[in-house]
Amino acid sequence: MIRKTIDHQISPIFISLLFALIFTIQSLVYIHQLPSTLDEGNYLYKGYLFITGVIRPFQPYGVWTNKMPLAFLIPGAAQALFGPGLMTGRLFAVFLGLVTLAALWWFVRREAGPWWAAAAVSVIAVNPGVIRMYAQALSEGVVCCLLMLAVAIGVGHGRLLWHLLTAGVIFAAAILARENMLPVFGLYLIYVGFEHGWKKALLTAVPGLLLLSVVHAIYWPDIVTNIWRPWLPVSLKQLFPGLPTAEAIWHPTISLNSRLYSFWQGVRYHFAMMFGFVIILLLWPDKTGRLKISSFRVVIFSLAVTVLMTIAHAWAALWKNYCVFCFALYLNFFSVLGVALVAIAAPLFRRKTSAAVNTVIAAVILLTGTGMGFGAHQELDDSLMVLTVPRVKNLQIQPGSTELWRALSNKFNWTYDQLSQIIPAAAGLLAAVVFLVIITIIFRQMRKRPAGASWGAFALLSFFILGLLLSPTPVFGNVPEPDCGGDVIATTEAAGRHLASLVPPGSTVFWEGGLSPAPLLYLKDIKIFGAQLNDGYSFRRGGDSDQLYRYGFWNEELKRRWLDEADYLLIVDYGYKQGYNNVIDLDKFEELPITGYIATCRDNSRIHTFKRIQ
């Protein structure tokens, strides 16, 4: 009996460690494959400037501090401690990912048992779409780590007052990393009130609110102007200065079709959480007495957080045009909690469903299959479109064959672009139909069915498990990144060292270096025009130049002024070919040797260096 108990405890721990190792190995591979993005480069470089005291967050005429300070200061601290560079930033991101996994395991093990904890860890470890995000130095990884630490410490069975106070501080820190975490802190205090009493809820709020107050006092009032003012009611907005008004050059028009694609991309990347919502809704416990169970209150809190945050980010990304194709990325803020939610709620699911619910389940599976196919059309269209099919005319098979898209185009007069979306969606629908047929046959042939289980519950959970098993595929989670033909960290470091050999310390640098300022991490003690770090996203047409620069923006007048003031110009190749080749006065500047490719999968990603002639 003792040996059996020990084996029961050790086996899930061993499995959890094995999947943590799988997560680590994949992460260490991806950090070398993924090109650096504008956000990642800015978190690292701005964070390094902040933490070393070169400039401060929200400093006038500094940089555009478009995120809360800890989003920059946390990765900046790693840069200062271990040395600036893309390798440091990404290894730190992997470390945060492992801390997040440990918090996930700790939380689920306490609330649902070691086997559910192992299952939760495995769901994350086999999903390349999620691992890629946590292998980059992005604020999503920082926030998710803070969120899971706070939940693991302060939510669930046996939480003492010091657990609650510590969790409150960490929830507040998450807000100071990204402002979208504000509602989560509020929901946590409500949870504490129901679970431990409102007196403890008030005590829990104190240290977190104190931390928020101190940080806001340090950066007042610019933190409100830059971060909070857009969300304030009109009556309160008047109390704070606004950002300068000028026309942004980045305002794309996104079609409804693209918004649907972005939504289903989010479902594909985060299938465990997104389809888990459906399972919880359709298999909701039918015993209201469970509302008094502590573990059920944990489910309610986790469900409230993940559903509210999903709706809020869908509204911001898919509806408000904030960043339409960022929906899947935004879900990384809290999707690990969504996985924990499903694991903790699973023991509470009811197994018996009515005929009406069974009909809904079948419809949901068909819709999800269709949506997943549509959401994967960019990965599937090349293989599906060229499938060879017999030629058909007047319902008669003709000699020879043709490609599937040509046959459908001739029949229905659809274009190639239309069919590149229709065919994958239809393939997803067909796969869902086949799944329902097979699962029905299996269910009817089963001699020993789970006690009280109905066809609907069996089909729904089987589809969920199938989706988890297929997470590493192009349909469920694995979207192949472009092969950069080498080591992105190595090429970034090589470019940084090359630039450092050309640009001496103390130089004033004009930066138009592309989609990531990561190469600047290797230059020492340069003077940068901080507004340029956000590239075209911070560029404005017209406007008051002084006010724009004060808040981290720039325009054509500032661009010309800085060209005249800079000792060195660092211009990415595509920028040079798209206009700077006609702007730079070669009587005043000498061109130095160009860098190698920052990322070989990005055309024209080399950086030109121009030195002012004395």
N, C-alpha and C positions, 0 to 999 in steps of 0.2 A: 504494500500500500504506500509506504514512504517513497520507495523507488519510483512508483508510478506517478506520485505527486511531483517529485523532483523532475522527472522526464517531462511532465506536463508543463512545468514552469520553464525548463531549460530550452525545450524545443522551439517555442515561439520567440524566445530571446535570440537564439541562434539564427532563426529565419530573419528576424528583424535586422540583426547585424549583417547578415548576408546581403539583404536588399539595400542597407545603408552603404555597403561596399560597392554594390552595383551603381547606386546613385553617384557615389564619389568618382568611380572610374569614368562614367559617362560625362560627368561634369568636367573632369580634368581633360577629357578629349575635346569637349565643346569649347572650352575657354581658348583653345588654339584655333578653332575653326570659324568662330563668329566674328565678322567685322564689327568694329566699334561704332556705336551710334552717337548721335549728337547728345542725347541725354546722358549716356554713360560717360562720355568724355567730359561733359560739364560737371557731373557729380564728382568726378575725380579731380579735375583741374581746379574748378572753383573751390571745391572742398579743401584742396591743398593750400590754395591762396588764403582761404579763411582761417584754417587751423594754424598756419605759420604767421599770421598777423599781417600779411601783405595788404590785404583789404579785409573788411568785415561785411557780414551779410547786411543787405539793405543800405550799404554805404552810398551816399550821394556820389555820382560820377565814378562809381565802381563797376559792378557788373549787374546784369538783370537777375535779381534774386526772385525767380518766378516760382520757387518751391519753398517750403518751410525750412528753417536753418539746419535741422538735424539731417535732412536728406543729403546735405553737402558735408556737414561736419563729421558725421560718422565715417564715411569712406575717406574723408580728408585726414582723419586721425590715423587710419591705417596707413595712408601714404606717408605721413610724417613719421610714424613709428618704424615702418619697415622699408621706407624708401619709395619715392614716387615712381610710378610706372604702371602700365596696363596689367602686367603680371601681378603686381601687388593687389591692385583693385579686384581682379578676377579671383585670385586665390582667397581674398577676404570674402568675396561673394559666395564662394563654395563653402567656406567655413560657416557663414551665416546660414546657408542652406542645410548644413549638417546640424546646426543648433536647432533650426526649425523642425527637422525630422525628429530630433531627440525630444523636443517639447511635444510634438504630435504623439509620439509613442508614449510618453509619460502620461499625457492627458487621457488618451484612449484606454490605456492599460488600467488606469485607476477607475475609469467610469464603466468600461465594458469588458475588461479582461485582457490577458496577454495575447490571445489569438487574434482578437479584433485589432489590437495594436499592431501586430505583425502584418495583418491584412492592410491596414491604413498606410503603413510605411511602404509596403510593396506597390500600392496603387500609385504613389508618387514616383517611386524608383523605376517604374517601367514606362513612364510617360515622357518621351523625349521633348514634346512641346512645352511641358512645364519645366523640365530640367534646364533647357536652353535659357529660359528666362532667369532662372536662379544662378546660372553660370556667368551672368553679366553683372557689372557693378551698377545696378539700377535701384531706384528707391522702392520698387515693388518688393524686392528681396529683403531690404532693411525693414520695411513696415510689416511684412508677413512674419518675420522673425520676432519682432517686438510683440505683435498680436498673439502669436502662439505661445510665447513665454508668459505673457500676461494671463492668457486663458489657462495654461497649464498650472500656474501658481495660484490663481485666484478664483477659478470656477470649478465646482464639483464637490465631491464628498470631503468631509473632514477639514475644511478650510478654516484656519485660525485667523484672528484679527490681523496678525502681521502679514499673513498671506494676502489678505484683502488690501491692506495698505500698500504693499509692494506692487501688487497687480495694478492698483490705481495709478501709481507713479509711472509704470510702464505703459499703460494705456495713454496717459498724458504725453509721454515721450513719443508714442506713435503719432499723436496729433502734431507734435512738433517736427515730425518727419514728413507727414503729408496731412493736409488739413481735412481730407476726406474721412479721416478716422474719428472726427469729432462725434458723430452720432453713436459710434461704438462705445465710447466712454459713457455716454448717457444711458445706453441700454445696459451697460454693466452695472451702473449704480442702481438701476431699477431691479435688475436681477438680484443684487445683494440685498435690496430691501425686502424682496419676497422670500429669499432663502435664509437670511440671517437677521432680518429686522431693520427698520428704517434708521434706528440710532447708529448701527454699524455702517449703514449706507452713507450717512452723513459724515461719519469719521473717515470712511474710505475716500470720500471726495476731497478731503482737506489737503493731503500732500500732493495729489495730482493737480488740483486747482492752484496750489501754491507754486508748483513748478511752472505751470502755464502762465501764471501772473508774472513771475520773475522774468521769464524769457520775453514775454510781450513788453514788459517795462523796459528791458534793455534795448529792444528794437523799435520802440514806440516813436512816432506813429506810422513809420514806413511799412512795418509789418502788416498793418491794417490796410494801408493803401494798396500794397502789392498783392496781398493774399486774400483778405477778408472782405474788402469793400465791394467787389462784384456780387457778393452773396447777401449783402445787407439790404433791408428795405430802403426805399427812396428817402424816407424821413431821416434815417441814420446816416445815409451816404453823405449828406450835406455837411456832416460834422468832420469829415476827413478829406484831405486833398485827393483829387483823382489823378490817375495816370494821364499823361499828356495825350491829347486827341490828335491823331494823324492816321492816315490810311495804311493798313497793313497790306503787304504784298502777298501774304499767304491767306487766301480765302477760297479754297476749292469748292466746286459744286459737285456734290455726291448724289448719285441716283439712288432710288429706292432699292433697285436690284443690288447695288453695292452694299447698302446697309443690311439687307438680308444676308448677303454673303458674309459680312463681318459678324453678324449674330451667330450664324452657324459655325463660323470659324471658332468663336468662343465656346460653343457647345463641343466641338471636336477636341479642342485643347483641354477642356475642363469637363469631360464627359461625366466623371464620377460625381462632381458637385451638381452640374446642371441637370442630368437625368436623375440624380439622387433626389432633387426637389420633387420630381414627378412621382417617384416611388413613395416618398414620405406623404405626399398629398393623397395618393390613391390607396395606400395601405396604412392610413392613419389609425392609431389604436382606437378601438370603439368602446373602451372602458374609461369613462370620465374620472373614475377614482384614481387613475394614474397621474392625474394632475397634482396629486399630493406627494408623489414620489420625487425625491430629490433629483434622481437621474433624468426624470421627465422634464423637470425645470431646466436642467442643463440643455436638453434637447430644444426646449422652447427658446432659450437665450441664443444658442448657436444658430437655430433656424431664423430667428428674428434678425440677427446680424447679417447672415449670408444673403437672405432674401432682400433685405433693405439695401444692402450694399450692391447687390446685383442690379436691382431696379435703378438705383441712383446712377450707377456707372453706365447702364444701358441708356438712360436718359441723357447723360452728358455726352456719351460717345455717339450713339446711334440717332439721337433726336436733335441735340443741340449743336451738332457739327464741331464739337470741341476737338475731337480727333476720332473720326469715324472708324478707322481701321485699328484703333487702339483698344477696342472692346476686349479682345482676348488677353491683351497685355494687362489691362486694368484688373481683370479677374484674379491675377496673380497676387494682388494685395491680400486676398482672404480665401482663396480656393482651398488652401490646406485645411483651414477650419471647416470648409464644406465637406472635405473628405472625412474629417473627424466626426462631423455631424452624422453622416450616413452610417459610420461604424458604430456610433453610440446609439443611434435610433434603431438600428437593425433588430436588436432583440425585442423591441416593442412592436414591430410590425404585426398586423393581423394577417392571417393566412387565408381567410375565407372572404371571397368577394362575390357580390351579387352579379346577376346577368347583365344589368345595366353598366356596372363598373367594368365587367369583362369587355363589353363593347367599347367603352372608352379606352381601355388598355390596348385593345387591338388597333384602334384608330391612332393612339399615341405612338405605337411602334411603327405603324406605316408612315406617319408624318415624320418621325425622327429619322427613319431610314431614308426618306426622300430628302430631308434637309441635310443629312450628313453627306449624301451624294452630291447635292448642290454645293455645299460648303467645301467639298474636296474637288470641285470641277477643274481647278487650275492644276491639280496634280494628276487627275484621272483622264482629262480630255485627250491627251496625246495617244494614250493606249486604247481608249474606248472608241474614239472617232474613226480610227482606221481599221476597226474590226472588219473582216471580210464576210460578206453576206451574199446569198444568191440574188441574182437579178430577178425582179418580179414585175410583170406588166399585166394589167387586167386580171389580177389574182392568179396568173399563170407563171410558173417558174420558167425563166428564160435561160438559155445557155450562157455560161460565164458567171462572173461574180463582180462585185463592186465594193467599195468602202461604205461602211454604215452611214456616215454623214452624207455621202453623195446620194445614196438611195433615199434617205429621208428628205434631203434638200430638193430632189427632183419631184418627190411625191407631194410635199407640203409647202414648197417654195420658201423654206426657212434658210437663213444665212448660216455661214459657218460659225460665226460668233454666237448666234442664238443656240445652235445645236451643241456647241461646246459646253453650254450650261444645261440644256434640256436632257441630253443623253446621260450625263452622270447622275442627274436627279432621278431620271427614269430607272437607271441601273440600281440606285439606292432603294427606290420603291419596290423593284422586282426582288431585290435581296431580302427586303422586309417581308414580302409575301411568302417567299420560299421559307424564311425563318419561321413564320407563323404556321405554315403547313407542317414543317418538320417537328416543331415543338408540340403541335397538337397530336401528331402520331405518337411521339415519345410519351406524352402524358397519358394517352389512352392505353398504351402498352405497358405502362409501369405497373408492376404487381404491388410494390410497396411504395405508396405515395406518402409524402410528409403529412403528418397528422393534421387533418382538417384543411389541407391545402386545396385551393381551387385552381382551375386552369388559368385564370387571370393572374393570380399571384405568381404561379409557376412560370408563366410566359414573361411576365414583367421582370422578374428577378433573373431569369435565364438571359434575357436580352441585355440586362445590365452587366451580368458577368461576362457575356460575350464581348461587349464593348470594352470592358477592362482588359480582357485578354488580348484584344486587338489594338490596344493603345499605341504600340510601337509602329502601327501601319499608317500609310498616308491618309486613310479615312478617319481613324480615331487617334489623332494627336501628333503624329510624326509628319511634319512638313519639312521636306528636305531643304536645307539652306544651300545657297550656291557654294560650290567647291572653290575656295580661293586658291587652290593649287599650292598650298604651303601653310606655314605657321603665321597666323595673323599677329600674334604677339611679337614674334621675331621680326616681321617686316615693319611693325610699328616702332619697335625698339631701334631697328637699323635706321629708319627714317629720322627718329628723334636724335640719335647719336650724330647722324650726318648734319642735321640742322644745328646741333650744339657745337659742332666743329666749325661752323661758318658764322654763327651769331654769338659774339662775346657777351659776357655778363654786363648788365647795365644798359644794353641796347634797347631802343624803342622800336617795337615791332608792330607792323600792320599785318593783321591776320585775316586771310581769306582762304583758310586751309581745308575747307570741305566739311563733311558731315560729322567730324569728331575732332575736338581739340586735344585728343590724347597725345599726339606727338609733342605738344608743348610741355608735357610733364618732364621731358628730358633736357629742357633748356633751363639754365640757371640764372635767376635774378634779372629776368628781362622785364621791361615795362610794356604792358599790353593795353590796347584800347578795349576794355572789358565788354563793351556793348557788342563787339564783333563775335564773341564766343558763341552766341546763339544764331549766327549766320543770318539767313534771310528771315527767320522767324521774329527777330527783333528789329528788322529793317522797316522803316516807315517812309511813306511818300509825303513830302512837305512837313509841316509842323514846326514848332519852335525848337531849334537845334539845341539850345541850352537845356530846356526842360526835358527833351528827349534823352540827352546824354545823362542828365541827373538821375533818371530812373533806369538807365541801362539800355536805351534804344539808340538807333543811329539812322541817319538819312543821307541823301546825296551830298548835302553841304558838309556834313561831318566826314564823310568818306573822302572828299577832296581835301579837306583840311588835314586829315590824318595821313594821307598820302604825302603831303608836303612836310609833315613833321617827323615821319618815321625814318629810322636809320636803316631798317631792313623791311622788305616786303616779302611775305610768305604767301604765295598764291597757288591754290590747287590747280592742277592742269586743266580741268574742265572749266574752271572759272577764268583762267587765263585765256582760253580759246573762245570764251563767250563774251569777251568785252575788255578785259584788263590788258590784253595785248594791244589795244588801241588807246589805252589810258596812260600806261606807264611810259614816262619820258626817258628813253634810253640815253639821252644826253646827261641825265642826272643820276641814272642807276646803271650799275654793272650787273649782268646776270651771272650768278655763280652756278656750279654744278647742281643739277636737279636730283631729287631723292629717287630711290626706287619706289615701286608701287607700295602704297600703304596696305592695300588689299587687292590682290590680282584679279578678283572677281568684280572689281569696280573699275570700269574704264576711266582713264584719265585721272587716277587717284594719286599720281605723283605730285610733289610740291616743288614749285619754282622758288628760288631765292634770289632776290635783287638787293644789292648793297648800294647805298647812296655814295656817289662819288664826291669825295671831299674837295 
